Each structure stands twice: as structure tokens, then as C-alpha cells.
């Protein structure tokens, strides 16, 4: 909403000057943006550094530092301190999650024991449907209260976990609701059901299994071994074992009855043999229960429950030392594995951020060739992403290598067709390459993708500017400014169009608006310097060119025009030194060599000027101004034939209308001395 004062008051209340910024790294980042928008750049850089110290993975804060030109080397920012910070945060978060999961396990085990106790008590009661259903209902309510307590406990644990976890509201909403009672088809058990040869229907067995699922404490292989041992033909050995080993007999009874009461039935159960009847009878006699008063299945269930309770009590009261040591060793191994995995993951992420961050930092410092070298060190799958290719395209654009820049941006468009980042620069590249059809197609695609993005209207404005319709282009750039008043490049493009319309006053305002948003936007400084150069305010021009050069130290174009301003101020030695720098910075740029020749001509060093121009013809063989300047030099040296030859070559290369008039005037005055030419 652009209410920056209110936003700053919310983050830093005036009545609490020593209060911490809320929300940690995110709060520091927002405060840094506010300071940056209000032109408090040192405070902004401090807040962004604070955000990175809290959260080293907050890439947006490092991006802002790079834009401010205050970012440290990525190898330092994403170095050992960042690795330690991330590992500490992750491990503390993981410990909290582990504690939460342990609490959940304790609650679930308590709930399971409670359910088993309730089930055992219900089995000892009379087995009619009404009582059993009521018991099931009460146990269900009890387990529902247990679940509610567990959910409340888990909510309390989750409240202490960091903001990475968002607790679900469903547990709180359902914590007070008891689950519905489990309805089971329980058949009344009479004395006749104790006979071994009773017919058990598969339908009833399946139905009871589905409605009342049984928890298996022994696997099926052990069941078959025990049942085979129980019903083997060795009668005396079996009876001796039954009489002497009470604990194992209990387990056997529990297993056999559990197998008979569940869904798995052995063929030996259905054989009505006397031996099996004797076995069942011996079980009831050993328990001291009357065969007529209690059925076999009830007695067996109680036997099974007793064995379970004894086992649970024994194991719960005195766990062995070996078990505890094994659990401790296992937890140590798991912890070491987690630590190693986290360390490896952090190393990979920080290595990637180092390369990308260093490349982006160098690109923002306009050390474009160094940035390209760093980006080439990225893995291929990361290099071919839209963001990296856009940064590569921007670097080539700043190096005035428009062909490579266009190739990089076209690949970025293929990788991410709907991404608009950098498309304003891409449209400017197509403008310089005179690709009017492709520029028109790009502008239409961007408008159809997002009509509310400033990049779309910048592309449309460049399209009209190429067609020399500067008024319509200006309207499109102003639309981009209206959509995003902080989009710096749109203000600069408005200034360029005002200059093309020779409205220098509004052009200066547009460039100044761009600098208020971003003081490091060297294009605006360059635009102001060009206006002052055309107005012959050479001192102002020199100042603004120097400000632009301090930001972009490698720009051959800025060096060349700064040398031109120095030459206009009659500081020819400084101008020549600056032209030499510009030539070294970009040997493919013909402009500084041409301006150097001009300076040498003004210093009457004709031989030096001709040497420079002869070399320049190899770089720009179709440039008419080069031949025109050579014609002037030959005229000054009274070599009229060569002068006429070079003036004719300049006309053959079809220069602009203004240059044509100048060249024809020079031909007409070819035999007129320079002194008389100045008088005329």
C-alpha cells in the first residue's frame, strides 16, 4: 500500500526503541526494504545482513544486498558460519519433532493397553448381546477420551515446535467426540458349543473377522507348529508336558483357542477325536473350572488374557539391560546418520548458493565477464534454468554482445515461457539488433501473458520506438510506470523517449525519478550526461558520466563519452587516456577509436590519426564517418585526390541525410583553404 511510515512503526515501535524486530529474518528483511525505499541505504544493508545472520538461506536478502552494491563475497556469506547455523536450526527442529513423536508413541501404547484391559473385562462378563454391546460402548467412550487426551497432548507439543510446522485444527475439533460403539454379532455360547465337532460357517467367520478384527500376537507358522505339537499321537509325552510346564501350557491354550476363535481353522480342530476331547478336559481341570458351568471358549479366553497380562507385567516391570543398550546404540546410530545427512545436504545447498550468489554479485557490480565465468561453473541442470540464463543474457547485454545476449534470453524463454523476469532487457536487445518482427511478437506474447506486468509494456514501448513512433512508445512506458512506480528501467526508457522528442526538461525529470528509486542505476546517470552534452554543459556532462562510470567500471561506451566531454573541455591528454581505456575495455567497439582519431586531428597529429583510422576500417568497414574523417585529413594535408576518393567512398555507403549534406559541402569546398572555409 506504499504506507512506509506505518510499516516501519509496526516493525519498530517508537515507544520501544530496544525491542527486537518481530518474525526474525523476515522482519529484518521487510525493515531493510523500507529503509531502501526511503533512501537509508546503510541501515537497509545492516538489516539485510541481520536477516542473513538469522537465516542464511534467505536468498532475497542477499539479492537486495547485491543490488545495493554492499554484498560480501558469496563464499563468506554462505560459508562455515552459515553451515553451522543451518545445522543447529535443523537439528533443534528435528529434536522437537522426535520428542513429539515419542510422546505420540507413549500415548498410543497406553491406549492399546487400555483397550486390551477393557476387552478382557468384557469377555469375563455374561455373553449376551445387550451386555456385550453396552460394554463395547463404554470401552469405546473410554478409548475416545484417551484419544482426546492424546490429541490435546499432541497439540501442546506442537505448540512448541518452530513455525515450519502448521498444526491441523481437526484434532482440536474432534477431541471431545467419542467414537461410535463397535457392534459385533456375538452368538450366545451354550454347553453344546464346547464340542469339538461343531460346524463353523465360513460366512459367520468372515463377518465376525471383519466386524471385530483380531490382533495377532503369534504368526501363522508358530500356530501350525504349536497345534501340531498339541494334537500329535504321542499321548503320554504330551500329558506329561501339560502337567509339568504350566507357563508353556498357558501359551498353547491361548494359541489354540485364539486360532479356533479367529478366522484360521486347522483341519485337526474339526476331527472329533477322543484325544482332543481329553486335551480340552485336562485344560479345564487344571484351571479348576467346571465343564458344565463354563464353556471351553470362555475358559480359553481367560487363559489367554492371563498369559498376556503376566507377560506384559513381566516385560514392563523389568526390561533387560541388553534391550536398553541395544535401543541406546540404535538411537546413537540414527542420530549420527541424521547428522551426516544434514551435513551433506547443507554442503550441497551452500555450494550451489555460493556459485549463484557470487555470479549475481559480480553481475550487479557490472563485472560481467567474471560473472559469466562463475555461472559456467554451475552444473548443467542449474545453468539451463530460466533465472541463470536471464542473468547470463544481462551480462552479455552489458558487454554490448547483443547476439550472445539474445541467444541466452531465447533459451530462457524456452525453459520458462511464462516468466517475465528480464524480458524488458530482452526487448531492448531485439531493439538494438533491429529485429522488428521478433520484437513485435515478443511484445504481443508478454501482453497476452500478463497485461499488468511492467515488462510487457516496456516491450511494447520498444516496439513502437523502433518504428519511430515515439509518442506512442512514451505512452506505453508511462503505463509501465503506472503499474509499478518502482520499476526503475521504465522511468529511464521514458527519459530516452523524451530525449528523442527533444523534450529535455521532462527527460531530466524522468532520469531523476529513476535515480530516486535506485541510485545505482547507471543508465539514468548516462542519460542525464548525454542531455547536458547536447546542451553543451560540459562540466555537468563530465560529472554525470563519472557517476555512471563509478557504478559500471567496465563500460566502454561511458568511457568514450567521458573522453568526449573532456575533449570539449580542452583537456585533451585526459581525453586520450580515457579513450585508450575504452579501447582496451572493448576492442570490438569502434566508437572510442573514432573519437581518439578526432582528438588527434584537433591536436594536428594527422599521421597518428590516419594510423588509428586505418585500423578502424578493419573493425567497421561499412562505416561512412570513418571515410569522411579520412577525407578531411587528406584535405588538410593538401592531398586532394585521396581526399576526393574517401569522400566518394563515404557517399557510396549511404550515410544519413545530415551526413550526406556535410560530405557534399566538403567536396564543394575541397580546394578552398581551411582559413577561408572558416570565414565562409
N, C-alpha and C positions, 0 to 999 in steps of 0.2 A: 504493500500500500504506500510505500515511499514515506512512511512516518518514522524517520530515522531517530529523531529525538525520543519519541515514545518507546521505540525498540531499545534504545540504549538505557533508558530509565528502567525498563523491565529487567534488563540483564545486570545493570549496575545501579541499584537504588542510591540516590544521593544521601539519604539518611543512614546508610550502612556502607561507608567507604571501604571497610575492611572485609566485607562479605565476599565469599567465593562466588565465582561465576557458575550459575546452575548448569546442570547437564554435562559437566566435564568438557570433553573435547568439542562436542557440538556447540556448546555455549561459547567457548573461546573462538570457534570458527565464525559464528554469527557476529560476535563483537568485532572481530577483525574485519569482516565485510563492512560493518557500519563505519569503522574508522577509515577504511579505504575510501568509501563513498563520500566521506566528509573531509577528505584530503589530510588525514592524520596518518601519514604513511609509516612513520616509525612505530606508533602504537599498534597499527594494523599488523606490521611484521612481527611485533612482540606477541600479539595474540595468536597469530598463526603458528608461531614456534611453540607457544604453550599448548596449543591443540595437538601438535605433533608429539610433544613430550608425553602427553596423556595417552594418546592413541597413535602410534607410529604408522598405522595403516590408513590414516585419514588422508587419502591422496588429494582431495580437493584443497586442503590447507597447503600442501606442497605446491600445487598448481598456482595458487594465489601468490605464494612467495616468489615463484619463478616470474610471474607477471610483474611483480614489484621490483624485480631485479635484486632481491635480498635473500635468495635461497642459497643455503650452503650446498656443498657437493653431496650428491646423492649417496656416495659411498660412506659419508659420515652420517647423514640423516638416517639412512636405512642400514646402519652398521650394527656393531655389537650391542650397543645400548638398546636399540630397537628390538633386537632378538631377545635379549633378557626380559625386556618389558612385556613383550607378547607372550613369552613362555610363562612368566609369572601370572599374567592375567588368565591365560588358558588353563593353567594347572589349578589355580584357585577356583575357577569356574567349574572345572572337572571334579574337584574335591567336593564342592557343594552338590553337584549332581549325584555323585556317588553316595554321599550321606543321605540324600533324598531317596535314592533307590534302595539303600539298606533299610531305611525306615519303612518303605513300602513292603519290603520282604518280611520284616518283623510283623507288620500288621496283617499281611496275608496269611502268614503261618499261624498267628493267633486265631484268625478267623477260621482256618481249616481245622484246628484242634477243637474249637468251639462247636463247629458243625458236626465233627465226629462224636463228641460227647453227647450232643443233643440227639443224634441218630441212635446212639447206643441206648440212651434212656428211653427213647420211643419204642425200641424193639422189645424192651422188657415189660412194657405195658400190655394190656389186653389187645388182641389183634383185630378188633372190629374197625369198620371203615370210619365211623364217626370220630372215635377217639384218635385214630391214627392221623386223620386229616386235621383234627384240632392241634395235635402235637406238631405236625408238619408246619401248620400255620404259625404256631408260636415260635418254632425254631427259625422259620423264615423271617419273622419280625425281629428276632434276636440277631440273626445274621445281617438283616437290613440296618439295624442300629450299629452293628460293628462296621459295616461299610460306611455309614455316615461318619462314625468317629474316624475311620481311616481317611476319608475324603477331607474332613476338617484338618486332620493332622498333615495331610499332604499339602493342603492349601497353606498351612502355616510354614511348612518347609519351603514351598515355592516362593513365598513372600520374601525369603532371604536371598533367593537366587538373583543374579545380576539381570540387567534389563534384556539380555539376549533371549530369555525365556518369557513367553507370554502365557500366563495360566489360563486354562479353559474355564469358563463360567459354568459349565454343565455340572461339575461335581458339586458346586455350591447349591445349585438349583435342585438337584436330586438327592441331596444328602439326607433330608428329613423324610423321604418317601420310602416306605417299606416295600420290598418286592412282593409280588403276589404269591399266595401259598402254592406249593407244588402238589398237584393232585395225582395220586397214583392209584392204579387198580389193585387193591390189596384183597386177596381172597381169604376168607376165614379158614383157619387151619384147624382141622379136627383130628381125631385119633387115627382115622383111616389114611391121612396123608403121610403118615410115617412109614408106610410100607414102601419098600424099595421099588417095586414094580409098578408104581403109579405112572399113568400116562401124562406126559407133559406136552402140551400143544405148542407147536412152533410159533403160532400166532401170538399166543399169550406171552411166550418167552420174549419175542421181538418187541412186543408192545411194552412189556414191563422194562425191558432194557432201554428203550427209547425214552420212556417217561421217567424212569428212575435210574439214571446211569450209575454204574458201579465203578468205584475206584479200585484199580488192580494193584495189589501190593506185591504179588508174585507173578512173574512172567509165565507164559503158557508152557514153555519147556519144563520148568520146575514142577508145574502142576501135573504134567503127564508122568514125570518120574516118581513123584510122591504117590499119586493114585495107583500107579503100577506096583509100587512097593507095598501099598496098603492091601491091595486085593490080589497079591501073589498066592501061590499054592502052599507056601511054607507056613503052615499054621502055627506050630509051636514057637518058631523063631519070632513070628510076628507078635504072638501074645506075650512072649517074654519082653520084647521091646516095648510093647504097650504098657506093661506093668511097671517096668523099671525106669523108663525115660518119660517123665511127666511133661517136661517142657517141650520136647520134640513132639510128643503125642498131641499136645495142645495145638501146635502149629499144623500137624497133619489133620486134626479135626477141623481146624479153621479153614484149611485149604480145601478139604474135600467138601465141606458144606458150602463154602463160597463158590466152588465150582458147580455144585449141584444147584445152588440157588441163583446162579447167574445164567448167562446165555450159552456157555460152552458145556456140553454134556458128553461124557465119555460113554462108550458102549458098555463098560463094566458096571456103570450105575444101573442100567436097565435090566441086568441079569438078576433075577430074584433067586439068589443062591443062599443057602443056609449060612455059608461062611460070612457073607456080607451082613446078614441079619445079626449074627453073633458079634461081629465087629461093632455094629451100631449099639447093640445091647451093652457091650462092655464099656463103651463110652459113657452111656448114661449111668451105669452102675458106678463107674469110677468117680463121676461127678456127684454121686449121691442123690440123684433125682429120680423120681418115679416115672416109669414109662407111660403110665396111664394119665398122669397129671400134666406132663409137658411133652410136647411133640419133639421129634428129632431136630427139626429145623430151628426151633427156638433155642434148644439147648446148644446146638452147634453155634448159633449166632452169639450167644452169651460167651461160649468158649473162645470164639474168635475175638470178641471185644476185650475179654480179659487178657488174652495174649498180647493184643495191640497196646492196651493200657500199660501192661508190665514192661513191654519193650520201650514204649515212649518214655515211661518214668525212668527206666534204667539209663537210656541213652541221653535223656535230658538232664539228669542229675549229675552224671559223672562221665563227661566226654573224655576220650582217651587223649593222652599227650601227643601221640603220633598224629592224630587227626588235626589237632590245633597247630602243630608245627607245619604240617602239610598245607593247611589253609594259609598260614603266615607266609610260607615260601611262595605259594601261588600268588598271593596278593603282591608280594615284592616283585615277582617276575612280571605280573601285569603292569605294575606301576613303572618299572623300567622300560617295558615295551612302549607304554604310552609316552613316556618322556622322550624316548628315541624317535618315535613317530612325529611328535610335536616338533622336536628339534629339526628333523629333516624337512618337514613341511614349512617351517618358518624360514629355513635356509633357502629353499626353492623360491618362496614368495619374495623374500627380500632381495635375492639375486635378480629376479625379474624387475622389481621396482627400482633397483639400482640402475640397471641399463636404461629403462624407460625414463626414469627421473632425470638421469644425467643428460640423456638426449634432449628431453624437453627443456631442461635448464639452459643448455647451450643454445638451443633454438631461440629461447626468449632473450638471451644475451646477443643474438644475431651472429653467433659463431657457427655459421650454418654448415660449413664443411666438417667441422669437428662433430657437430650433431649427427650428420649423415653417417660418419664413421662409427659412432656409438650405436645408432639404430641398426646398422648392419651386423652388430654382434648379437642381436636378438635371434632366438630360434625362428625357423621359417614360419611356423604356425602363428607366432606372435607378430612377426614382421608383416604378414599378409592380412592383418586386421585393418579395419577401416580407419581407426584412430591413428595407428602408426603410419599408415600410408598417407593420411592427411598431413601429419607432421613432416613427413619426407617431402611432400609436394610443396608445403610452405617454405621449407628450407631451400629447395631448388628455385622457388619464386623469388626469394630474397637474393639469391645468387644470380638473378636475371637469366636463369637457364629455363626458359619457358617450355621447351619441348619436353624435358625430363619432368618438369612440374606437372604438365598436362598428363603425361603417362601415369604418374603416381596418383593423381586425383581420379583419373578414369578407372584405375584398378580399385581405388577406394569406393567408387560408386558401384562397381560390380560386387564388392564384398558386402556393402551395406547400402542398398539402393534408396532407403528412406531416411538415411542420416543426413542432416543439413549442416553439420559442423564443417567449416572450411569451404562451403560452396560459394560464399561471397568472393573468396580468393580465387577459386576455380573460374568463376565468371570473368574476373579481371584478367586471368591468364588467357582465356579464349579471346578477350578483347584485344590484348596485345598481339596475339597470333592472327588476328583478323579472321577468325573462324566464326563468321556471322551466322551461318546456318546452325552450327552446333550450339552456339550461344543462345540462339532463339529457342532451340529445342530444350536446352537445359532450363531456361527460364520458365517455359511452359510446364515442364515436369515438376519443378520446385513449387510453382504456384498451385498445381493440382495436388501436390503432397501436403502442403501447409500454407494456406493463404495468410496466416497470422505470424509467420516467421520473417524476421527482417532480412535473412539471407535470400529469401525468394524475391523480395522487391529490389534488393541490390543487384541480383542477376538481371531482372527485368530492366532496371535503370541502365546497366551497362549495355544491354542490347539496344536500347534507344540511343545511347550516347555514341555507339558505333555507327549508327545511321545518321549522325549529326543532328538529331532531334533533341537538343539539349534541354529545352523547356519540359518536354515530357519525361526525359530522364531525371530532371530535377524533382519533378512531382513524385516519381517512384522512389527516389532516395528519401524524400521527405516523408513518404508513407512508412518507410523502414524506421525512420527516427520516431515517428508517432507510435509505432508498435513497440519499440524498445528504445527509450530515450538514452539508455546507457550503452547502446551499440555504437562503439567509437568509430568504426570504419564507415558507417553510414553518414556520420557528420563530415568526415573527410571527403567522401565522394560528393556530397552536396557542395563542399568548397571547390572541388575540381570543376563542377558544372557552372558554378557562379563565375569562376575564372574564365571558362570557355565563353560565357556570355558577357565577359568583361565587366562584371559587377563585382569589383574588387572589395567594396565595403562589406557586402554580405558574405563574400568569400572569406574575409578575415574573421567575421563572426563565427562562421561555421568551423573554421580551423580552431578557433579559441574554445568553442564548445567541446570539440573533441579532446583538447588538452586538459580541460577541466575534469573530464571523466578519467582520462589516462594520460598522465604527464609523460609517460614513456612511449607514446605513440609518435614515432619519429616522422611518419608521413605528414602529420599536421604541421610539425616544425618545418619540414621541407616545403610544404605548400605555402606557408607564410613567407618563407625566404624567397620563393620564386615570385610572389606578388611584389615584394619590396625590390627585387632585382629588376622587374619590369618597370617599376615606378622610379628606377634609378636611385633608390635609397640604399646605397651600397653598404653602409655601416650596419643598418638594420638587417640587411640581407646576410652579411657575414655572421652577425650574432646568431641568427636563427639557423643558418647552415651549421655552425659549430655546435649548437644544441642538438641538432639532429645527428651530427657525426659522433657526439659523445655517447649517444644511445646505440647507434649502429656503426660500430667502428670499422666494419669491413665493406661498407657501401662505396663502390667505385663512382657511382653517379653523384652522391653527395660530395665526395672529394673533388670531383671535376667542377661542379658548380661553385663550391667554395673557392677553388682556384680562380674561377672566372670573376667572382666578387673581389678577390684580392688583386687581380689584374686590373679591374676597373678602378680600384683604389690606388693604382700606380705602385703596387708592391709586387713587382714582377718576380723577384727572387723567391719570395714565399709562394707565389703562384706557381712557378716552375717546380718547386719542391713538392707542392701538393699534387700537381699533375703527374709527377713521377710516382708518387704513392698510389694514385688512382690507376695508373697503367699496370703497376705490379699487382694491385688488388684484383684486377680483372683484365687479362690480356685480350679477351675477346671483345671488350667494349671499345669501339672506335672513337668515342667522343673525347676522352682525355687526350688522345694522341692528336686529334684535330685542334683542340684548344691549345695544346702545347705548341703546335706549329704557328697558331695565331699569335701567341705570346712572343715567340722567336721572331716573327715578322715585325711586330711592333718594336722589338729591340734591334731590328735591322740585321739579324743573324739569318740571312737568306739561305746560306748553304746548310745550316743546321735544320732550318725549316723544310727544305727540299728533301733532306735525308729522312726526316720523320714522315713526310707525305708519301715518299716512295714506299716506305714500309707499310704505311696505312693502306695503300692501294691493294696490297695482298689480302688484308683483312676485309676491306669493304670496296670491292672492285666496281660496284654499281652505284657508288655514292657521288652525285653530281657536285656537291660542295667541295669535295677534295680536288677535283679537276679545276673548278673555278678558282680556288685559292692558289693552285699551282700556276694558273694563267696570270694572276695578279703578280705573283713573284717574278715570273719571266718578264712581265711588262716593266717592273721596277728595275730589272737588270738589263733592260733595253733589248731583250731577246724576243722581238715581236712575232717571229714565225712560230716559235714554240708556244708563245702566249696565245696566238690565234688558234693553234691546234688544240690546246687544252680547253679554251672557251667553247670550241665546236664540240669536243667530246662531252663537255658538261651539258650542252643543249641536247645532244643525242640521248642522254639518259633520262630525259623527260622530267625535269625538276618541277617544283611548284610554280604557280603563276608569278609569285613575288620574286623568286629566284630567276625566273626567265627574264623578267624585266631588268633585274640587276645585271645579268650576264650580257644582255643585248646593249645596255648602256655602256658597259665596259668595252665591248667590241667597238662601238661607235667612237669612243674616246681612246682607242688603242694607241694612236700616235700623238696624243696630247700629253705633254709632261704632267707629272703629278702636281707640281706647283700651280700650273694653270688650271688643272682639273679641280683643285680645291677652290680656286677663285670662281670658276664657272658654276 
